[in-house]
């Protein structure tokens, strides 16, 4: 009987570099994250964390090297990768004049989901926004926007969740709720790549750590 081959890594970086003008945001970065593991990205502001997440999300292309998600190239197989990943970033991409519920219904319809209103309602319960479900997003605080953005990510049901400072702008209750959501993602088999300055929380949630300094991987 033939032995089954191992699944491709959830994330693979092959000698990846990214340049903005004359500045190298990432320099010759190689790394492999097995499926079933989650990764904590650490480093000071400007170390390359957000650039790396945007490369994995296909929002950027590397200057050199190759980025792969579950064996798919993030440049040549961009459409496939975009179905596999979801990015929670500083830019929330929410419809300001729509309510929280309407924002989620729009996405549910784009994804072709059945009963989009019901799906939206369930996610608003999950992220603690039921009391503000009928409020326009333009009235939301930064923390409330973060909660709604994570609801959008959950609706997409990605294989790989990219979380850029998910605890930012959240109060203690919001941080606790976010930690619970991340654990539930992991328990459901989602690979989480988490960039945060809250090292203690990140270490408790992730099995692996990649520390960046001036775009290079260094010992933490």
ChimeraX attribute file (.defattr): number of C-alpha atoms within 10 A of each C-alpha:
attribute: neighborCount
match mode: 1-to-1
recipient: residues
	/A:1	3
	/A:2	4
	/A:3	5
	/A:4	6
	/A:5	6
	/A:6	8
	/A:7	10
	/A:8	16
	/A:9	19
	/A:10	22
	/A:11	22
	/A:12	22
	/A:13	20
	/A:14	15
	/A:15	16
	/A:16	23
	/A:17	22
	/A:18	23
	/A:19	15
	/A:20	9
	/A:21	7
	/A:22	6
	/A:23	9
	/A:24	16
	/A:25	21
	/A:26	26
	/A:27	20
	/A:28	16
	/A:29	20
	/A:30	16
	/A:31	14
	/A:32	13
	/A:33	20
	/A:34	17
	/A:35	20
	/A:36	15
	/A:37	17
	/A:38	23
	/A:39	22
	/A:40	22
	/A:41	27
	/A:42	23
	/A:43	22
	/A:44	13
	/A:45	12
	/A:46	13
	/A:47	19
	/A:48	24
	/A:49	26
	/A:50	20
	/A:51	20
	/A:52	25
	/A:53	23
	/A:54	17
	/A:55	19
	/A:56	30
	/A:57	25
	/A:58	21
	/A:59	14
	/A:60	15
	/A:61	21
	/A:62	21
	/A:63	14
	/A:64	16
	/A:65	16
	/A:66	20
	/A:67	26
	/A:68	23
	/A:69	26
	/A:70	18
	/A:71	15
	/A:72	20
	/A:73	18
	/A:74	23
	/A:75	19
	/A:76	11
	/A:77	14
	/A:78	19
	/A:79	13
	/A:80	14
	/A:81	24
	/A:82	18
	/A:83	14
	/A:84	18
	/A:85	22
	/A:86	23
	/A:87	25
	/A:88	22
	/A:89	18
	/A:90	15
	/A:91	10
	/A:92	16
	/A:93	12
	/A:94	17
	/A:95	15
	/A:96	13
	/A:97	13
	/A:98	16
	/A:99	20
	/A:100	29
	/A:101	25
	/A:102	21
	/A:103	22
	/A:104	27
	/A:105	21
	/A:106	16
	/A:107	16
	/A:108	21
	/A:109	13
	/A:110	10
	/A:111	12
	/A:112	10
	/A:113	13
	/A:114	10
	/A:115	11
	/A:116	20
	/A:117	16
	/A:118	13
	/A:119	16
	/A:120	24
	/A:121	18
	/A:122	13
	/A:123	21
	/A:124	23
	/A:125	13
	/A:126	16
	/A:127	20
	/A:128	17
	/A:129	20
	/A:130	16
	/A:131	9
	/A:132	16
	/A:133	20
	/A:134	13
	/A:135	17
	/A:136	17
	/A:137	22
	/A:138	14
	/A:139	13
	/A:140	16
	/A:141	11
	/A:142	14
	/A:143	17
	/A:144	20
	/A:145	22
	/A:146	26
	/A:147	23
	/A:148	26
	/A:149	25
	/A:150	26
	/A:151	24
	/A:152	25
	/A:153	17
	/A:154	17
	/A:155	18
	/A:156	17
	/A:157	15
	/A:158	21
	/A:159	21
	/A:160	28
	/A:161	26
	/A:162	25
	/A:163	24
	/A:164	21
	/A:165	19
	/A:166	26
	/A:167	24
	/A:168	16
	/A:169	15
	/A:170	19
	/A:171	11
	/A:172	10
	/A:173	10
	/A:174	20
	/A:175	17
	/A:176	13
	/A:177	18
	/A:178	19
	/A:179	18
	/A:180	13
	/A:181	17
	/A:182	21
	/A:183	16
	/A:184	12
	/A:185	19
	/A:186	19
	/A:187	11
	/A:188	11
	/A:189	14
	/A:190	22
	/A:191	26
	/A:192	26
	/A:193	25
	/A:194	26
	/A:195	26
	/A:196	21
	/A:197	18
	/A:198	13
	/A:199	14
	/A:200	9
	/A:201	15
	/A:202	22
	/A:203	15
	/A:204	11
	/A:205	19
	/A:206	20
	/A:207	12
	/A:208	15
	/A:209	19
	/A:210	17
	/A:211	19
	/A:212	22
	/A:213	20
	/A:214	18
	/A:215	24
	/A:216	21
	/A:217	20
	/A:218	11
	/A:219	9
	/A:220	10
